Amino acid sequence: MSRILLMCSVALLGACGVRSAQHSDWENARLACADVGIAPGSGAFDQCAFDLYYSLWDLQNERDN
């Protein structure tokens, strides 16, 4: 399931163009988790947003190096 979340979120973030701030990256991760049906405010939702945000951060920084 986390792989599906990652793929959907990468597509979502890619469609948004250039990301301007970390805040919008965090918000996009939260929106992606909500979009797949995880209840906001739950522990699973918080873990999803955290994992997704930092997975995407790792991908972005790996590409920049």
N, C-alpha and C positions, 0 to 999 in steps of 0.2 A: 504494500500500500504506500509506503514512503517513496518508492520509486515513481509511482503514479503521481503523487503529490509534487514531487520534484519536477517531473516532466511538464505537468500542467502549469506549475508556477513559473518555470523558465519561459514557457510560451507566453504566459500572461505578462511577465516582466519585459520580455522582448518586444511585445506589442506596444508597450508604453513608451518606447523610445529611450532616450538617454535618461538615466536616473540622476536626479539632482541632489538627493540627500538621503542619508541613512534612515531618516524617519519614514520616508515614503517606501523604502525597501522593507522596513518592519511592517508598515501598514499593508503593503502588498502581500507579505507572507501571511498576515492575519486574515486578509480577505480570501486568499487561496484556501486556507484551512477551513474557513466558514463555507466557502463555495462547494467543497466536497462533503459538507454535511456534519462537520464536527461542531458540537455545541460550544459557542463562545462562553468563556468563563470556566470551562471544565479544565481539569488537569491535562486531559488529552489534547485539548485545544492549545493550551499554553505550550505543551511539549512540541506539538506540531509546528507552531509558529517559530519557536526557538530553533528547532532542528532545520526547518526550511530556510530561515534567515541565514543561519551560519553555513549551511550547505551551499547556498548561492554565493555567500561571501567568499567561501573557499574557492569556488569555481571562478569567480571574478578575479581574485588575486592570483590564482594559478595561471590564468590567461595573461595577466599583466606582467608576470615575471618572465 
